[in-house]
Amino acid sequence: MATLGFATLAILWLSIGFLAYRAIRAGFVDVHRQWMIRNFALTFAAVTLRLEIPFLAVLFGGETGYQLVAWLCWLPNLLVAEAIIRRQPRLISALGPTG
């Protein structure tokens, strides 16, 4: 179960990074920004894992905690990224014109 969680993270990270690259090469800055928000959320999984693992290990034990953290280190991050993207029109206007 842990392997599947980390493998999914790796595949998503590479795929989303490629989509971000393709969008910027095509000149779609706003689309690129959205993909990069998602990519950053997945990259931040390394930090989230280190914050969550001690608590999950205590609550569920070492093996179960490790299996849970394989999913919980990136899935909530991606959900937050999606929420940010959906609010993006307000954020973009606050940031000013895009390059």
C-alpha positions as CSV (number, residue, x, y, z in Angstrom):
1,M,0.0,0.0,0.0
2,A,2.8,2.4,0.8
3,T,4.6,1.6,-2.5
4,L,1.4,2.4,-4.4
5,G,1.1,5.7,-2.6
6,F,4.6,6.8,-3.2
7,A,4.5,5.5,-6.8
8,T,1.4,7.5,-7.5
9,L,3.1,10.6,-6.0
10,A,6.1,10.1,-8.3
11,I,4.0,9.5,-11.5
12,L,1.8,12.6,-10.7
13,W,4.8,14.7,-9.9
14,L,6.6,13.9,-13.2
15,S,3.4,14.2,-15.3
16,I,2.3,17.5,-13.8
17,G,5.8,18.8,-14.2
18,F,5.7,17.9,-17.9
19,L,2.3,19.5,-18.3
20,A,3.6,22.7,-16.7
21,Y,6.6,22.7,-19.0
22,R,4.5,22.1,-22.0
23,A,2.1,24.9,-21.1
24,I,4.9,27.5,-20.6
25,R,6.5,26.5,-23.9
26,A,3.2,27.1,-25.6
27,G,2.9,30.5,-23.9
28,F,0.0,29.7,-21.6
29,V,1.3,31.4,-18.5
30,D,-1.9,31.1,-16.4
31,V,-2.2,27.4,-17.2
32,H,1.5,26.9,-16.4
33,R,1.0,28.7,-13.1
34,Q,-1.9,26.3,-12.2
35,W,0.2,23.2,-13.0
36,M,3.1,24.6,-11.0
37,I,0.9,25.2,-8.0
38,R,0.0,21.5,-8.2
39,N,3.6,20.5,-8.7
40,F,4.7,22.5,-5.7
41,A,2.1,20.9,-3.6
42,L,3.4,17.4,-4.6
43,T,7.0,18.5,-4.0
44,F,6.1,19.7,-0.6
45,A,5.0,16.1,0.2
46,A,8.6,15.5,1.5
47,V,8.0,18.2,4.2
48,T,4.5,17.0,5.0
49,L,5.7,13.4,5.4
50,R,8.3,14.5,8.0
51,L,5.7,16.5,9.9
52,E,3.1,13.7,9.8
53,I,5.0,10.5,10.4
54,P,5.7,10.9,14.1
55,F,2.0,11.5,14.8
56,L,0.8,8.7,12.6
57,A,3.4,6.3,14.0
58,V,2.2,7.0,17.5
59,L,-1.5,6.9,16.7
60,F,-1.5,3.8,14.4
61,G,1.9,2.1,14.9
62,G,4.9,2.1,12.7
63,E,3.8,-0.1,9.8
64,T,0.3,1.3,9.5
65,G,1.5,4.9,10.1
66,Y,4.0,4.4,7.2
67,Q,1.3,3.1,4.9
68,L,-1.0,6.1,5.8
69,V,1.7,8.7,5.4
70,A,2.5,7.4,1.9
71,W,-0.9,8.9,0.9
72,L,-1.4,11.6,3.5
73,C,1.9,13.3,2.7
74,W,0.6,14.4,-0.7
75,L,-3.1,14.0,-1.1
76,P,-4.1,16.8,1.3
77,N,-1.5,19.1,-0.3
78,L,-3.0,18.5,-3.7
79,L,-6.5,19.3,-2.4
80,V,-5.2,22.6,-0.9
81,A,-3.6,23.3,-4.3
82,E,-6.8,22.7,-6.1
83,A,-8.7,25.0,-3.7
84,I,-6.1,27.7,-4.3
85,I,-6.4,27.3,-8.1
86,R,-10.2,27.6,-7.9
87,R,-9.8,30.9,-6.0
88,Q,-7.1,32.0,-8.5
89,P,-9.0,34.7,-10.3
90,R,-9.1,36.7,-7.1
91,L,-5.5,35.9,-6.4
92,I,-4.3,36.9,-9.8
93,S,-6.1,40.3,-9.6
94,A,-4.4,40.8,-6.2
95,L,-1.0,40.0,-7.7
96,G,-1.3,42.3,-10.6
97,P,-0.7,41.7,-14.3
98,T,0.9,38.4,-15.4
99,G,4.1,38.2,-17.4
